[in-house]
Amino acid sequence: MNVLKLSWVHYKRMIKTSSNWLMMFLIPVVIILFVLFMQDHEKAIDATEAAFNIEDEGMYWEELLKDIGIYNHIFINDQEGAIQLLENKEVNVVYHIPSDFTDRIKKGEMPTIETFVTQEDAGAIITEVLIQEWLNTKIYEEILIHEGLIAHSEDLPQLQIKAVPVIENNYINIKLRVTMLLIIFYIIYASVEVCEQMVKLKNDNVLLRAATTSNSWKKITGSIYIALFLIEISIFSLVFITAKFIGNFQVEAFLYMMLTIILAVCISIALGFLMLRLVKKTELISVLSIMVTIVMFYISVMGSGNDANQAFWLIHNIAKFMPIYWLLDIVNHLRLFPAVPILILMSVAMFTVGNIRGSRKELIEK
């Protein structure tokens, strides 16, 4: 039997014999929608990482800071004071609001906001996205008022206009990033289900019967990998699409997001095989898989941030050994290199180690 037919046999068996697949879809969707709902009621969650020097001669700077939730580190015509906070590492970024800020917005023009960061920092990403979104929306509003399409700003929501923030030519959508962050977590967490499926195949003597056929062991494990891959891709693609439509957010880099999901699934399955190879006691596999997922996720998220303390350098470099770090690199920066080659190598390495000589006997024997 060729590998595709064998994969289809395993696929049908796994779909029928496990009730966890439905929960694997429902739980991420519920959590993602809950987080997106809560996010709609929050302001700039990294606002404490930013300082503002205001030289605007108008009043729009007050509206901007109020709308994005900035109440601290505000300096009026005191750039030196703001820079001092940056040098003391009390903030990660200083935004300079120019004197023509209000005037240019009223003309329908994009004002230039100067940004000051230290060499090791990248700024407060969420605050920057909110500023860009506010500016786009405010400029649209001024243009529509000037053209007589609306009478005042309260009429803007009726037109269903939504600003699209762009930073450094890469689309960054906060809801999209949060959704992908949670999906990546649940995909890697699904390595627990991979372990459980393999243990179930072992306990039901499916692997033993398969090993007695003319099929090679590589073909057997490869077909199981393909079956698990198809199941997880179907589930988490559906999770992503469901969250997108119910959460009502834009996806400008759909192919990047789908590639991230595909690579995450490859890592998840390979991690499951690796855990089966390294952990001898089946009752410990699920617990250890959960612990490994949480630790990798925490280190990767911390390593992908912009913390200004000295410990960040160490965490950042440790995070580079975690597949989740490189998955987040694709999502956050919309770049494929070097993340994709690294993730492919990681997946192949873990799957290979999980299938080295000796694993066949361990998986078959009870």
Secondary structure, DSSP 4 states (H G I P E B T S, - for coil): --HHHHHHHHHHHHHHH-SHHHHHHHHHHHHHHHHHHHHTT---TTGGGEEEEE--SSSHHHHHHHHTT--SSEEES-HHHHHHHHHTTS-SEEEEE-TTHHHHHHTT-PPP-EEEE-TT----HHHHHHHHHHHHHHHHHHHHHHTTS-SSGGGGGGGT-----EETTEE--HHHHHHHHHHHHHHHHTHHHHHHHHHHHHHTTHHHHHHTSSS-HHHHHHHHHHHHHHHHHHHHHHHHHHHHHHHT---S-HHHHHHHHHHHHHHHHHHHHHHHHH---HHHHHHHHHHHHHHHHHHHHHHTS---STHHHHHHHHHTTSHHHHHHHHHHH---TTHHHHHHHHHHHHHHHTTSTTHHHHHH--
